[in-house]
């Protein structure tokens, strides 16, 4: 099994993942209240947020890796 090492800007990668984790954590804390007041729409929005966030972070980390490995 071949290990891939990230060669890009690790500070920018850490910042992107940190912001996503912080926002996801805040939304997780707020989810029960949103479910009480809004209903099942809050659950759908939470699922969409997590799914889209993971997809965006995947592409973001790949683009950060490509920028530095090309130079």
C-alpha positions in Angstrom: 0.0 0.0 0.0 1.4 3.3 -1.1 1.2 6.2 1.3 0.6 9.7 -0.1 2.2 12.5 1.7 0.6 16.0 1.6 3.2 18.4 0.2 1.1 21.6 0.1 0.5 24.4 2.5 -0.3 22.6 5.7 -1.3 25.8 7.5 -4.0 26.6 4.9 -5.2 23.0 5.0 -5.4 23.0 8.8 -7.3 26.3 8.7 -9.8 24.9 6.2 -10.4 21.7 8.2 -10.5 23.7 11.5 -13.2 26.1 10.2 -15.2 23.1 8.9 -15.0 21.2 12.2 -15.8 24.3 14.2 -18.9 25.1 12.1 -20.0 21.5 12.2 -19.6 21.4 15.9 -21.7 24.5 16.4 -24.4 23.2 14.1 -24.4 19.9 16.0 -25.0 21.7 19.2 -27.8 23.8 17.6 -29.4 20.8 15.8 -31.7 19.7 18.6 -33.1 23.2 19.0 -33.5 23.5 15.2 -35.4 20.2 15.1 -37.7 21.4 17.8 -38.6 24.7 16.2 -38.1 24.0 12.4 -38.7 20.3 12.2 -37.3 17.8 9.8 -36.0 20.5 7.5 -33.2 21.2 9.9 -32.1 17.6 9.7 -32.0 17.7 5.9 -30.1 21.0 6.0 -27.6 19.5 8.5 -27.1 16.4 6.2 -26.6 18.6 3.2 -24.1 20.8 5.0 -22.0 17.8 6.1 -22.1 16.2 2.7 -21.2 19.3 0.8 -18.5 20.3 3.3 -16.7 17.0 3.0 -16.8 17.2 -0.8 -15.5 20.8 -0.8 -12.8 19.9 1.7 -11.7 17.0 -0.4 -11.3 19.2 -3.5 -9.7 21.9 -1.5 -7.1 19.6 0.0 -6.3 18.2 -3.5 -6.0 21.7 -5.0 -3.7 22.8 -2.2 -1.5 19.7 -2.8 -1.4 20.3 -6.5 -0.4 24.0 -6.2 2.8 23.3 -4.3 3.8 20.0 -6.0 3.7 21.7 -9.4 6.2 24.4 -8.4 
